Each structure stands twice: as C-alpha cells, then as structure tokens.
Amino acid sequence: MSTPAESNCAPAADAALLPLDDANRRAELLKAIADPVRLRLLTHLAATPDGTVCACHLPSQLGITQPTLSHHLKKLTDAGLLKREQRGRWAHYTVVRSRLDEARSALEL
C-alpha cells in the first residue's frame, strides 16, 4: 500500500544517467565558458571568418586590461577551446571548432 506522498510522486524515469566521468568533463568545459568575458571572447573569435584574432586588438574591443585579457585567454586555452600561436610580438588565438562543438553538445540534454 502506498502512502499519500508516494501516490503524488512522478514515476522514476527510465533514461540512463550521464556517467560521472562524462559529467565532470562537460562541467569543466562549461566552467571555462561560464564567465561573461570568456563567453564574449569565444563568441567574438568564433564569428571571425577564419576564427583567428590577434590579441593586440582584444583589450580595446572588450574594454578590459591586458592582464585581464591574458587571464581569460589562458583559461580558454587550457580548456582546449582556443589555440595560441606566437607571430612575432603578438599572440594570435584561434577557436578549436571541435572543442566548441563538444561544448554545444554538452548542452544537449
């Protein structure tokens, strides 16, 4: 015999839980993006024709200081979302499309 609380409870879903390793991997990726500055950086780079931007232009475009920019670029690079290439004095950053696709699919629930 069920209690009144159990009779109002929705049945358990048959869907499988996301494996813990997958959940941790997706969460780390999403944490890297879950900052307004990093989200703006990533969307800006992804919108460029070749997905590459010189870091010299970014502080003024985003209204942030160079040290702040460096911090956020490092977080995105460490997460595998950006690739850094030194060209003379300046670093150029390119979106890693496959990793960006992983971030998109991490949100498909």
C-alpha positions, 0 to 999 in steps of 0.5 A, a space after each residue: 500500500 502506498 502512502 499519500 506522498 508516494 501516490 503524488 510522486 512522478 514515476 522514476 524515469 527510465 533514461 540512463 544517467 550521464 556517467 560521472 566521468 562524462 559529467 565532470 568533463 562537460 562541467 569543466 568545459 562549461 566552467 571555462 565558458 561560464 564567465 561573461 568575458 570568456 563567453 564574449 571572447 569565444 563568441 567574438 573569435 568564433 564569428 571571425 571568418 577564419 576564427 583567428 584574432 590577434 590579441 593586440 586588438 582584444 583589450 580595446 574591443 572588450 574594454 578590459 586590461 591586458 592582464 585581464 585579457 591574458 587571464 581569460 585567454 589562458 583559461 580558454 586555452 587550457 580548456 582546449 577551446 582556443 589555440 595560441 600561436 606566437 607571430 612575432 610580438 603578438 599572440 594570435 588565438 584561434 577557436 578549436 571548432 571541435 572543442 566548441 562543438 563538444 561544448 554545444 553538445 554538452 548542452 544537449 540534454 
